[in-house]
Amino acid sequence: GGFMPERVGIGDAELWLGDCREVLPGLPSVDLILTDPPYGIGFAAQPTDYQRKNGMRPADWDNAPAPDWLMGLMQEKAGKMIVWGGNYYSLPPTRGWLSWRKPDAPPSMADFELAWTSMDMNSKMLEQSISATNAERVGHPTQKPLRVMAWCLSFAPDAQTVCDPFMGTGTTGVACAQLGRKFIGIERDPKYFDIACRRIEDAQRQASLFERVEAPTKPVQEALL
């Protein structure tokens, strides 16, 4: 903390370097919040004015999950919500859980991870090995596989604008770029923020390259009909 949040625009993405406790209250509503909040997030001992109004006192959040008021704010801001590690939070009961199963998880690691969703739908499971994700790794300890985040987006097909308040290295934003969704990401660690900017820029460039390659064939197809 201590510095003013900075905004970077990359195509359809709006990326904020700053603390989501400060940035999120000022952002407009979004269709979907898809996020994987860290559990030892190093919350500062200085609550913002917004938090003081909401009854938060200076405290050491260092090894605690995101506070309940922040989960509440996220629910107010989003039409739909998907929160990895949602089993750690006081969220309303749901039947629409998502589960990522890791067939190659070592005994020291969980066999699966759970995401809470606000959706009234059947619970679903995706199997994706950890080793298959190694090629994507960019140095973030809890980075989710791109396939897992893209899979999450498939449960909110109408969500045009997606926000990830704990963006990390930007995997949610990469998935959004590939699927043509607008993205708003917030990350407080400058190292991860820079990686996210690069990854999202690359993903958008590749996506627009696909569009240009595919575009010329459309009139030809119409002429054949």
Wavefront OBJ file of the C-alpha trace (Angstrom):
o trace
v 0.000 0.000 0.000
v 0.964 3.624 0.411
v 0.972 4.471 -3.297
v -1.848 5.721 -5.494
v -3.410 3.043 -7.704
v -2.291 3.230 -11.353
v -4.486 2.321 -14.315
v -3.140 0.700 -17.498
v -5.379 0.169 -20.538
v -4.524 -2.700 -22.902
v -7.139 -3.114 -25.626
v -10.291 -4.465 -23.962
v -8.531 -4.812 -20.610
v -8.294 -2.266 -17.795
v -5.557 -3.201 -15.336
v -5.089 -1.558 -11.951
v -1.867 -1.684 -9.950
v -3.120 -1.217 -6.419
v -4.976 -2.742 -3.496
v -8.423 -4.026 -4.471
v -9.757 -2.746 -1.141
v -9.082 0.758 -2.470
v -9.731 0.233 -6.187
v -12.862 -1.948 -6.211
v -15.227 0.481 -4.444
v -14.685 3.049 -7.241
v -15.205 0.656 -10.151
v -18.502 0.230 -12.033
v -20.539 -2.969 -11.757
v -19.441 -5.964 -13.847
v -21.206 -9.049 -15.222
v -18.891 -11.532 -13.515
v -16.199 -11.570 -10.862
v -13.912 -14.576 -11.380
v -11.070 -14.686 -8.879
v -8.704 -16.808 -6.814
v -8.021 -14.743 -3.687
v -4.819 -15.506 -1.803
v -5.119 -16.636 1.791
v -1.994 -14.959 3.182
v -2.535 -11.690 1.455
v -0.636 -9.315 3.754
v -3.481 -6.915 4.463
v -2.129 -3.609 5.732
v -2.851 -2.302 9.200
v -4.277 0.892 7.660
v -7.952 0.558 6.713
v -9.170 2.856 3.922
v -11.913 5.446 4.591
v -14.398 3.095 2.908
v -13.452 0.300 5.313
v -13.609 2.556 8.381
v -17.165 3.518 7.391
v -17.916 -0.198 7.204
v -16.598 -0.787 10.713
v -13.144 -2.147 9.968
v -10.446 -1.302 12.505
v -6.714 -1.430 11.912
v -5.738 -5.083 12.110
v -3.088 -7.436 10.884
v -4.606 -9.376 8.006
v -1.290 -10.874 7.058
v -2.156 -14.537 7.100
v -5.925 -14.268 6.936
v -8.283 -14.713 4.009
v -9.854 -11.626 2.439
v -12.272 -10.090 4.968
v -16.018 -10.710 4.785
v -16.808 -7.075 3.928
v -14.679 -7.415 0.774
v -16.570 -10.575 -0.237
v -19.777 -8.602 0.356
v -18.559 -5.729 -1.817
v -17.633 -8.185 -4.590
v -21.161 -9.631 -4.477
v -22.628 -6.115 -4.791
v -20.384 -5.281 -7.751
v -20.989 -8.430 -9.802
v -24.001 -9.950 -11.522
v -22.390 -13.365 -11.053
v -19.443 -14.521 -9.006
v -16.956 -17.419 -9.033
v -14.462 -17.560 -6.150
v -11.728 -20.213 -6.002
v -11.119 -21.212 -2.394
v -14.669 -20.071 -1.673
v -14.849 -22.845 0.923
v -12.638 -20.613 3.134
v -15.151 -17.753 3.160
v -18.546 -16.913 4.644
v -20.454 -16.973 1.372
v -24.146 -17.843 0.947
v -24.986 -21.535 0.500
v -24.802 -22.651 -3.128
v -25.355 -25.871 -5.046
v -23.268 -24.560 -7.970
v -19.750 -25.537 -6.872
v -16.925 -25.977 -9.378
v -14.167 -28.461 -8.673
v -10.768 -28.753 -10.317
v -9.442 -32.292 -9.833
v -5.678 -32.880 -10.049
v -5.084 -36.535 -10.961
v -1.329 -36.207 -10.394
v -1.487 -34.387 -7.034
v 1.229 -35.611 -4.637
v 0.063 -36.809 -1.175
v 1.154 -33.499 0.366
v -1.306 -31.595 -1.843
v -5.101 -31.482 -2.127
v -6.604 -33.791 -4.776
v -9.014 -31.045 -5.825
v -9.813 -27.358 -5.354
v -13.264 -25.846 -4.975
v -14.769 -22.668 -6.394
v -17.923 -21.190 -4.915
v -20.316 -19.759 -7.503
v -23.395 -17.568 -7.157
v -25.065 -19.629 -9.892
v -28.016 -21.942 -9.289
v -26.694 -24.822 -11.359
v -25.412 -28.367 -11.003
v -21.949 -28.681 -9.497
v -19.292 -29.510 -12.111
v -15.806 -30.991 -12.106
v -12.867 -30.508 -14.464
v -9.866 -32.836 -14.501
v -6.587 -31.134 -15.355
v -3.145 -32.372 -14.366
v -0.736 -30.048 -12.610
v 2.145 -31.176 -14.827
v 0.200 -30.081 -17.943
v 0.257 -26.554 -16.513
v 4.016 -26.355 -15.925
v 4.662 -24.793 -19.343
v 2.406 -21.837 -18.418
v 4.095 -21.101 -15.111
v 5.373 -17.550 -14.726
v 6.498 -17.570 -11.104
v 3.248 -17.133 -9.169
v 2.892 -19.765 -6.431
v -0.872 -20.289 -6.830
v -1.295 -19.629 -10.541
v -4.398 -21.351 -11.958
v -4.190 -23.173 -15.298
v -5.569 -21.175 -18.217
v -7.882 -24.075 -19.084
v -9.430 -23.931 -15.598
v -10.202 -20.203 -15.874
v -11.558 -20.551 -19.430
v -13.760 -23.404 -18.175
v -15.100 -21.111 -15.422
v -16.026 -18.473 -18.019
v -18.128 -21.054 -19.883
v -20.614 -21.020 -16.970
v -21.321 -17.325 -17.565
v -21.544 -17.180 -21.376
v -23.360 -13.821 -21.381
v -20.831 -12.061 -19.127
v -19.349 -9.338 -21.344
v -17.293 -7.684 -18.590
v -15.250 -9.819 -16.190
v -13.334 -8.564 -13.149
v -10.578 -10.283 -11.153
v -9.744 -8.233 -8.013
v -6.828 -10.607 -7.177
v -5.414 -10.804 -10.694
v -1.948 -12.172 -9.853
v -0.174 -12.824 -13.158
v -3.386 -12.281 -15.122
v -4.599 -15.767 -16.099
v -8.266 -14.648 -15.943
v -7.396 -11.740 -18.252
v -5.654 -14.071 -20.721
v -8.764 -16.293 -20.826
v -10.929 -13.193 -21.411
v -8.687 -12.034 -24.273
v -8.969 -15.435 -25.953
v -12.757 -15.475 -25.543
v -13.379 -11.839 -26.527
v -14.564 -10.592 -23.101
v -13.765 -7.218 -21.541
v -11.528 -7.556 -18.489
v -10.832 -5.470 -15.377
v -7.973 -6.741 -13.226
v -6.479 -5.502 -9.953
v -3.120 -6.586 -8.512
v -1.084 -4.997 -5.714
v 2.283 -6.663 -6.386
v 4.178 -4.706 -9.086
v 6.144 -7.813 -10.150
v 3.006 -9.853 -10.845
v 1.257 -6.807 -12.334
v 3.987 -6.381 -14.971
v 3.785 -10.071 -15.907
v -0.015 -9.788 -16.204
v 0.288 -6.769 -18.529
v 2.654 -8.693 -20.809
v 0.593 -11.905 -20.838
v -2.696 -10.096 -21.544
v -1.121 -7.966 -24.275
v 0.284 -11.107 -25.952
v -3.056 -12.922 -25.665
v -4.924 -9.991 -27.216
v -2.411 -9.774 -30.073
v -2.826 -13.492 -30.813
v -6.623 -13.218 -30.642
v -6.741 -10.326 -33.126
v -4.325 -12.207 -35.401
v -6.798 -15.123 -35.468
v -9.624 -12.737 -36.351
v -7.653 -11.238 -39.245
v -6.690 -14.672 -40.563
v -10.269 -15.950 -40.393
v -12.075 -12.810 -41.550
v -11.425 -13.022 -45.338
v -13.121 -16.441 -45.627
v -16.531 -15.140 -44.477
v -17.625 -13.329 -47.694
v -16.473 -16.355 -49.719
v -18.729 -18.633 -47.666
v -21.655 -16.232 -48.084
v -21.102 -16.172 -51.856
v -21.269 -19.956 -51.943
v -24.603 -20.122 -50.076
l 1 2 3 4 5 6 7 8 9 10 11 12 13 14 15 16 17 18 19 20 21 22 23 24 25 26 27 28 29 30 31 32 33 34 35 36 37 38 39 40 41 42 43 44 45 46 47 48 49 50 51 52 53 54 55 56 57 58 59 60 61 62 63 64 65 66 67 68 69 70 71 72 73 74 75 76 77 78 79 80 81 82 83 84 85 86 87 88 89 90 91 92 93 94 95 96 97 98 99 100 101 102 103 104 105 106 107 108 109 110 111 112 113 114 115 116 117 118 119 120 121 122 123 124 125 126 127 128 129 130 131 132 133 134 135 136 137 138 139 140 141 142 143 144 145 146 147 148 149 150 151 152 153 154 155 156 157 158 159 160 161 162 163 164 165 166 167 168 169 170 171 172 173 174 175 176 177 178 179 180 181 182 183 184 185 186 187 188 189 190 191 192 193 194 195 196 197 198 199 200 201 202 203 204 205 206 207 208 209 210 211 212 213 214 215 216 217 218 219 220 221 222 223 224 225
